């Protein structure tokens, strides 16, 4: 795992910003996963559980992708982000057991689809911008 050098103060600030956003995103997911199943608020717009997982981890994937872009070399960043996301999503599923919710493989799979879509989107976005 080769890290990118951070030469300037601006580079270090950008890296710190994305690290904090990733940590905040992880905390939001953790808090949301701590709500017992029978206390979950009803969402009229998104009623499908898997769609919620996909969207939630899609946003988290955007945060991770931008952090990874600043933190690691291009050859390793996608794999590192995928491993970090996979492990966090897995821990999130097991964490839900502690509050009386279910731990499902298909939820984890929806999480990973969201992260993968986010990685693809950010890769395309930065490729088009020449970064």
C-alpha positions in Angstrom: 0.0 0.0 0.0 1.8 3.0 -1.3 0.8 6.4 0.0 0.8 9.5 -2.1 3.2 12.3 -0.9 1.5 15.3 0.5 3.8 18.2 -0.5 1.8 21.3 0.2 -0.3 22.6 3.1 -3.3 22.7 0.7 -2.8 19.0 -0.1 -2.7 18.2 3.6 -5.8 20.2 4.2 -7.7 18.5 1.4 -6.6 15.1 2.8 -7.7 16.0 6.3 -11.0 17.2 5.0 -11.8 13.9 3.2 -10.6 11.9 6.2 -13.0 13.8 8.4 -15.8 13.4 5.9 -15.2 9.6 5.7 -15.2 9.4 9.5 -18.4 11.5 9.7 -20.1 9.3 7.1 -19.1 6.1 9.0 -20.5 7.7 12.2 -23.8 8.5 10.5 -24.1 4.9 9.2 -23.2 3.6 12.7 -25.8 5.8 14.4 -28.5 4.9 11.8 -27.7 1.2 12.3 -28.1 1.6 16.0 -31.9 2.3 15.7 -33.8 -0.8 16.6 -35.8 -2.2 13.7 -39.2 -1.5 15.2 -38.2 2.2 15.8 -37.0 2.9 12.3 -38.8 5.9 10.8 -41.0 5.3 7.9 -39.6 6.8 4.7 -42.3 7.3 2.1 -39.8 8.0 -0.8 -37.5 5.0 -0.4 -39.3 2.1 0.9 -37.1 -0.6 -0.5 -34.5 -1.8 2.0 -31.9 -2.7 -0.6 -32.3 0.7 -2.3 -31.6 2.4 1.0 -28.4 0.4 1.5 -27.3 1.1 -2.1 -27.9 4.9 -1.7 -26.4 5.1 1.8 -23.2 3.3 0.8 -23.1 5.1 -2.5 -22.7 8.3 -0.6 -20.2 6.7 1.7 -18.4 5.3 -1.4 -18.1 8.9 -2.8 -16.5 10.0 0.4 -14.1 7.0 0.4 -13.2 7.4 -3.3 -12.2 11.1 -2.8 -10.2 10.2 0.3 -8.5 7.3 -1.5 -7.7 9.6 -4.5 -5.8 11.9 -2.1 -4.3 9.3 0.1 -3.0 6.5 -2.1 -1.4 5.9 -5.5 -3.7 5.1 -8.4 -2.6 1.5 -8.6 -3.8 0.7 -5.1 -6.5 3.1 -4.3 -9.5 1.2 -5.7 -8.6 -2.0 -3.9 -8.0 -0.2 -0.6 -11.3 1.6 -0.8 -13.1 -1.6 -1.7 -11.6 -3.5 1.2 -12.2 -0.6 3.7 -15.9 -0.4 2.5 -16.4 -4.2 2.5 -15.1 -4.5 6.1 -17.0 -1.5 7.3 -20.3 -2.8 5.7 -19.7 -6.2 7.2 -19.2 -4.7 10.6 -22.3 -2.6 10.1 -24.4 -5.7 9.4 -23.1 -7.5 12.5 -23.6 -4.3 14.6 -27.3 -4.4 13.6 -27.7 -7.7 15.4 -26.9 -5.9 18.7 -30.0 -3.7 18.3 -32.4 -6.5 17.3 -32.1 -6.0 13.5 -31.1 -8.5 10.9 -27.7 -9.2 9.5 -28.2 -10.1 5.8 -25.8 -11.0 3.0 -27.9 -9.2 0.5 -27.8 -6.0 2.5 -24.0 -6.2 2.4 -24.1 -6.9 -1.3 -26.3 -3.8 -1.9 -23.8 -1.8 0.2 -21.0 -3.0 -2.0 -22.9 -2.2 -5.2 -23.4 1.3 -3.9 -19.7 1.7 -3.2 -18.7 0.2 -6.6 -21.0 2.6 -8.4 -19.6 5.5 -6.5 -16.0 4.4 -7.4 -17.0 4.1 -11.0 -18.6 7.5 -11.0 -15.7 9.3 -9.4 -13.2 7.5 -11.6 -15.1 8.6 -14.7 -15.5 12.2 -13.3 -11.8 12.7 -12.5 -10.7 11.0 -15.8 -12.8 13.5 -17.7 -11.4 16.4 -15.7 -7.9 15.2 -16.3 -7.0 14.5 -12.7 
